Amino acid sequence: MSRERLARRQAELLHALLADGPAPDGFDPSRLRVEANVLRRKHGRVLAYQRPELAETLGERFGPLFTEFNAERPKKDTERSGAYADAFVTWLIEAGHLPKPRRGLLTRLRLR
């Protein structure tokens, strides 16, 4: 298999796993959905670990809100987890799930 074809197949697989794209030829769509759900939950756990104050503030709402956010805006394969966490916080504020910080997003939630 050529490098170009391999890169294309890998991109198709990432799109299926991270952005609800169609299953590439040769992959079982139901198994890919299971794996995609596992990755989404992992992203949520990583985000809660990186931003414990956010997970604490949201409490039991964290999981469902992250699931809603992730369904609307999946993590890109080239995106760093910190940038994805920042996007989640912005989404939470814009959707009214968190109050708008008085002294700026970075100060209020200790974001980098």
Residue frames as a rotation matrix with the C-alpha (Angstrom) as fourth column:
MET 1
0.586 0.810 0.000 0.00
0.810 -0.586 0.000 0.00
0.000 0.000 -1.000 0.00
SER 2
-0.145 -0.641 0.753 1.40
0.567 -0.678 -0.468 3.40
0.811 0.359 0.462 -0.95
ARG 3
-0.796 -0.227 -0.561 2.03
0.599 -0.433 -0.674 6.03
-0.090 -0.872 0.481 1.72
GLU 4
-0.864 0.502 0.048 -0.57
-0.467 -0.833 0.298 8.30
0.189 0.235 0.954 0.15
ARG 5
-0.098 0.858 -0.504 -3.22
-0.214 0.477 0.853 5.60
0.972 0.191 0.137 0.21
LEU 6
-0.278 -0.076 -0.958 -2.32
0.816 0.508 -0.277 4.63
0.507 -0.858 -0.080 3.76
ALA 7
-0.969 -0.098 -0.226 -2.54
0.203 -0.838 -0.506 8.27
-0.139 -0.536 0.832 4.86
ARG 8
-0.576 0.817 -0.033 -5.94
-0.606 -0.399 0.688 8.58
0.549 0.417 0.725 3.16
ARG 9
0.010 0.568 -0.823 -7.21
0.238 0.798 0.553 5.42
0.971 -0.201 -0.127 4.88
GLN 10
-0.579 -0.285 -0.764 -5.95
0.798 -0.004 -0.603 6.64
0.168 -0.959 0.230 8.25
ALA 11
-0.968 0.250 0.025 -7.67
-0.251 -0.963 -0.096 9.99
0.000 -0.099 0.995 7.72
GLU 12
-0.244 0.920 -0.306 -10.93
-0.421 0.184 0.888 8.19
0.874 0.346 0.342 6.85
LEU 13
-0.083 0.160 -0.984 -10.66
0.671 0.739 0.064 6.10
0.737 -0.655 -0.169 10.00
LEU 14
-0.852 -0.263 -0.453 -9.99
0.517 -0.566 -0.642 9.15
-0.087 -0.781 0.618 12.19
HIS 15
-0.776 0.624 0.089 -12.93
-0.532 -0.724 0.439 10.94
0.339 0.293 0.894 10.60
ALA 16
-0.009 0.780 -0.626 -15.16
-0.035 0.625 0.780 7.96
0.999 0.029 0.022 11.39
LEU 17
-0.168 -0.138 -0.976 -13.91
0.860 0.463 -0.214 7.75
0.482 -0.875 0.041 14.97
LEU 18
-0.742 -0.287 -0.606 -13.73
0.602 -0.683 -0.413 11.42
-0.296 -0.671 0.679 15.89
ALA 19
-0.811 0.375 -0.449 -16.32
-0.439 -0.898 0.042 13.13
-0.387 0.231 0.893 13.69
ASP 20
-0.034 0.866 0.498 -19.04
-0.093 0.494 -0.865 10.53
-0.995 -0.076 0.064 13.07
GLY 21
-0.259 -0.124 -0.958 -17.90
-0.942 -0.186 0.279 10.04
-0.213 0.975 -0.068 9.51
PRO 22
0.751 0.560 -0.351 -18.83
-0.639 0.749 -0.172 6.96
0.166 0.354 0.921 7.51
ALA 23
0.484 -0.564 0.669 -17.03
-0.161 0.694 0.702 3.71
-0.860 -0.447 0.245 8.21
PRO 24
-0.161 -0.620 -0.768 -14.21
-0.944 -0.132 0.304 3.17
-0.290 0.774 -0.564 5.72
ASP 25
0.543 0.295 -0.786 -14.37
-0.629 0.763 -0.148 0.11
0.556 0.575 0.601 3.49
GLY 26
-0.105 -0.577 -0.810 -13.45
0.072 0.808 -0.585 -3.01
0.992 -0.120 -0.044 5.40
PHE 27
-0.968 -0.190 0.166 -14.51
-0.134 -0.174 -0.976 -1.68
0.214 -0.966 0.143 8.84
ASP 28
-0.354 0.864 -0.360 -17.58
0.836 0.464 0.292 -2.78
0.419 -0.197 -0.886 10.75
PRO 29
-0.270 0.284 0.920 -19.70
-0.059 -0.959 0.279 0.35
0.961 0.021 0.276 11.36
SER 30
0.782 0.623 -0.024 -21.13
-0.023 0.067 0.997 -0.97
0.623 -0.779 0.067 14.64
ARG 31
0.442 -0.706 -0.554 -17.67
0.897 0.366 0.248 -1.68
0.028 -0.606 0.795 16.06
LEU 32
-0.515 -0.615 0.598 -16.45
0.611 -0.752 -0.247 1.74
0.601 0.238 0.763 14.97
ARG 33
0.247 0.679 0.691 -19.38
-0.179 -0.669 0.721 3.36
0.952 -0.302 -0.043 16.83
VAL 34
0.874 0.015 -0.485 -18.38
0.437 0.409 0.801 1.47
0.210 -0.913 0.351 19.97
GLU 35
-0.052 -0.988 -0.142 -14.77
0.998 -0.045 -0.053 2.61
0.046 -0.145 0.988 19.62
ALA 36
-0.362 -0.006 0.932 -15.86
0.289 -0.952 0.106 6.19
0.886 0.308 0.346 18.87
ASN 37
0.688 0.679 0.258 -17.92
-0.083 -0.280 0.957 6.22
0.721 -0.679 -0.136 22.07
VAL 38
0.615 -0.567 -0.548 -14.94
0.788 0.405 0.464 4.92
-0.041 -0.717 0.696 24.03
LEU 39
-0.415 -0.816 0.401 -12.76
0.833 -0.518 -0.192 7.71
0.365 0.255 0.896 22.61
ARG 40
0.015 0.505 0.863 -15.37
0.007 -0.863 0.505 10.35
1.000 -0.002 -0.017 23.46
ARG 41
0.927 0.315 -0.204 -15.58
0.176 0.116 0.978 9.14
0.331 -0.942 0.052 27.06
LYS 42
0.205 -0.936 -0.287 -11.79
0.977 0.179 0.114 9.14
-0.055 -0.304 0.951 27.22
HIS 43
-0.410 -0.313 0.857 -11.70
0.479 -0.873 -0.090 12.74
0.776 0.374 0.508 25.97
GLY 44
0.520 0.698 0.492 -14.16
-0.133 -0.503 0.854 13.64
0.844 -0.510 -0.169 28.72
ARG 45
0.844 -0.259 -0.471 -12.03
0.537 0.410 0.737 11.96
0.003 -0.874 0.485 31.40
VAL 46
-0.199 -0.962 0.185 -8.88
0.960 -0.230 -0.162 13.67
0.198 0.145 0.969 30.14
LEU 47
-0.187 0.204 0.961 -10.65
0.156 -0.960 0.234 17.01
0.970 0.194 0.148 30.13
ALA 48
0.844 0.531 0.083 -11.95
-0.027 -0.112 0.993 16.47
0.536 -0.840 -0.080 33.69
TYR 49
0.510 -0.751 -0.420 -8.40
0.852 0.373 0.368 15.57
-0.120 -0.546 0.829 34.78
GLN 50
-0.421 -0.717 0.555 -6.91
0.801 -0.581 -0.144 18.64
0.426 0.384 0.819 33.09
ARG 51
-0.578 0.327 0.748 -9.60
-0.298 -0.937 0.180 20.99
0.760 -0.119 0.639 34.41
PRO 52
-0.642 0.320 -0.697 -10.66
0.673 0.671 -0.311 19.56
0.368 -0.668 -0.646 37.78
GLU 53
-0.830 0.343 -0.440 -12.17
0.055 -0.735 -0.675 22.90
-0.555 -0.585 0.592 38.80
LEU 54
-0.592 0.625 -0.509 -14.47
-0.779 -0.282 0.560 22.69
0.206 0.728 0.654 35.79
ALA 55
-0.443 0.403 -0.801 -15.56
0.110 0.911 0.397 19.13
0.890 0.088 -0.448 36.58
GLU 56
-0.754 0.131 -0.644 -16.12
0.656 0.084 -0.750 20.14
-0.044 -0.988 -0.150 40.21
THR 57
-0.824 0.447 -0.349 -18.15
-0.385 -0.892 -0.235 23.23
-0.416 -0.059 0.907 39.25
LEU 58
-0.392 0.689 -0.609 -20.38
-0.790 0.086 0.606 21.26
0.470 0.720 0.511 36.90
GLY 59
-0.368 0.212 0.905 -20.67
-0.696 0.583 -0.420 18.20
-0.617 -0.784 -0.067 39.13
GLU 60
-0.251 0.350 0.902 -23.04
0.300 0.915 -0.272 15.59
-0.921 0.202 -0.334 37.71
ARG 61
0.770 0.556 -0.315 -23.78
-0.080 -0.404 -0.911 17.85
-0.633 0.726 -0.267 34.74
PHE 62
-0.085 -0.910 -0.407 -20.21
-0.669 -0.250 0.700 17.49
-0.739 0.332 -0.587 33.44
GLY 63
-0.670 -0.233 0.705 -20.70
0.185 0.867 0.462 14.15
-0.719 0.440 -0.538 31.64
PRO 64
0.208 0.831 0.515 -23.98
0.812 0.147 -0.565 14.98
-0.546 0.536 -0.644 29.88
LEU 65
0.766 0.044 -0.641 -22.80
-0.175 -0.946 -0.273 18.47
-0.619 0.321 -0.717 28.92
PHE 66
-0.312 -0.933 -0.180 -19.51
-0.550 0.023 0.835 17.14
-0.775 0.359 -0.521 27.56
THR 67
-0.476 0.213 0.853 -21.42
0.561 0.821 0.108 14.52
-0.677 0.530 -0.510 25.56
GLU 68
0.640 0.768 0.020 -23.65
0.554 -0.443 -0.705 17.22
-0.532 0.463 -0.709 24.08
PHE 69
0.486 -0.557 -0.674 -20.66
-0.546 -0.795 0.263 19.44
-0.682 0.240 -0.691 23.27
ASN 70
-0.521 -0.794 0.314 -18.70
-0.291 0.510 0.809 16.57
-0.803 0.330 -0.496 21.75
ALA 71
-0.051 0.591 0.805 -21.64
0.747 0.557 -0.362 15.56
-0.662 0.583 -0.471 19.55
GLU 72
0.897 0.410 -0.168 -21.80
0.239 -0.767 -0.595 19.10
-0.373 0.493 -0.786 18.15
ARG 73
0.687 -0.721 -0.093 -18.07
-0.676 -0.585 -0.448 19.67
0.269 0.371 -0.889 18.00
PRO 74
0.933 -0.348 -0.088 -15.91
0.359 0.902 0.239 16.53
-0.004 -0.255 0.967 17.95
LYS 75
0.426 -0.874 -0.234 -12.23
-0.217 -0.350 0.911 16.82
-0.878 -0.338 -0.339 18.77
LYS 76
0.829 -0.232 -0.509 -10.11
-0.529 -0.029 -0.848 17.23
0.182 0.972 -0.147 15.68
ASP 77
0.837 -0.518 -0.179 -7.27
0.525 0.851 -0.008 14.77
0.156 -0.087 0.984 15.19
THR 78
-0.067 -0.919 0.388 -4.72
0.627 -0.342 -0.700 17.62
0.776 0.197 0.599 15.12
GLU 79
0.380 0.340 0.860 -6.18
-0.316 -0.826 0.466 19.49
0.869 -0.449 -0.206 18.10
ARG 80
-0.751 -0.645 -0.140 -4.39
-0.015 0.229 -0.973 19.57
0.660 -0.729 -0.182 21.43
SER 81
-0.178 0.731 -0.659 -6.49
0.843 0.458 0.281 18.55
0.507 -0.506 -0.698 24.39
GLY 82
-0.563 -0.079 -0.823 -5.94
0.631 -0.684 -0.366 21.91
-0.534 -0.725 0.435 26.11
ALA 83
-0.944 0.235 -0.233 -7.37
-0.328 -0.748 0.576 23.77
-0.039 0.620 0.783 23.13
TYR 84
-0.472 0.805 -0.360 -10.32
0.210 0.499 0.841 21.38
0.856 0.321 -0.404 23.09
ALA 85
-0.284 0.317 -0.905 -10.89
0.959 0.089 -0.270 22.02
-0.005 -0.944 -0.329 26.81
ASP 86
-0.830 -0.056 -0.554 -10.85
0.121 -0.989 -0.081 25.77
-0.544 -0.134 0.828 26.13
ALA 87
-0.806 0.571 -0.155 -13.44
-0.303 -0.173 0.937 25.28
0.509 0.802 0.312 23.37
PHE 88
-0.288 0.704 -0.649 -15.62
0.705 0.615 0.353 23.32
0.648 -0.356 -0.673 25.80
VAL 89
-0.472 0.060 -0.880 -15.44
0.749 -0.500 -0.436 26.10
-0.466 -0.864 0.191 28.40
THR 90
-0.937 0.127 -0.325 -16.32
-0.261 -0.873 0.413 28.70
-0.231 0.472 0.851 25.76
TRP 91
-0.597 0.749 -0.287 -19.27
0.025 0.375 0.927 26.56
0.802 0.546 -0.243 24.65
LEU 92
-0.302 0.456 -0.837 -20.44
0.925 0.353 -0.142 26.20
0.231 -0.817 -0.528 28.26
ILE 93
-0.674 -0.006 -0.739 -20.35
0.345 -0.887 -0.308 29.97
-0.653 -0.462 0.600 28.76
GLU 94
-0.907 0.305 -0.291 -22.04
-0.416 -0.537 0.734 30.76
0.068 0.786 0.614 25.46
ALA 95
-0.446 0.763 -0.468 -24.77
0.195 0.593 0.781 28.18
0.873 0.257 -0.414 26.15
GLY 96
0.104 0.500 0.860 -25.39
-0.676 -0.598 0.429 29.63
0.729 -0.626 0.276 29.63
HIS 97
0.655 0.098 -0.750 -24.15
0.305 0.873 0.381 26.59
0.692 -0.478 0.542 31.57
LEU 98
-0.106 -0.707 -0.699 -21.42
0.991 -0.131 -0.018 28.67
-0.078 -0.695 0.715 33.21
PRO 99
0.804 0.349 -0.482 -21.48
0.356 -0.931 -0.080 32.35
-0.477 -0.108 -0.872 34.09
LYS 100
0.612 -0.608 0.506 -19.33
0.356 -0.359 -0.863 34.66
0.706 0.708 -0.003 32.05
PRO 101
0.099 -0.652 -0.752 -16.17
0.995 0.056 0.083 35.33
-0.012 -0.757 0.654 34.09
ARG 102
0.908 0.237 -0.346 -15.71
0.289 -0.951 0.109 38.86
-0.303 -0.199 -0.932 35.35
ARG 103
0.410 -0.846 -0.341 -11.94
-0.505 -0.521 0.688 38.97
-0.760 -0.110 -0.641 34.97
GLY 104
0.008 -0.392 -0.920 -11.59
-0.993 0.109 -0.055 36.91
0.122 0.913 -0.389 31.84
LEU 105
0.822 0.381 -0.424 -11.82
-0.418 0.908 0.007 33.26
0.387 0.172 0.906 30.93
LEU 106
0.119 -0.870 -0.478 -8.17
0.077 0.488 -0.870 32.53
0.990 0.066 0.125 31.61
THR 107
-0.663 -0.376 0.647 -8.19
-0.544 -0.351 -0.762 33.97
0.514 -0.857 0.028 35.12
ARG 108
0.107 0.847 0.520 -11.54
-0.993 0.069 0.093 32.54
0.043 -0.527 0.849 36.25
LEU 109
0.933 0.355 0.054 -10.96
-0.355 0.935 -0.021 28.95
-0.058 0.000 0.998 35.18
ARG 110
0.259 -0.937 0.235 -7.17
-0.487 0.084 0.870 28.87
-0.834 -0.339 -0.434 35.32
LEU 111
0.886 0.049 0.462 -6.92
0.354 0.572 -0.740 28.00
-0.300 0.819 0.489 31.65
ARG 112
-0.130 -0.991 -0.032 -3.62
0.556 -0.100 0.825 28.13
-0.821 0.089 0.564 29.86
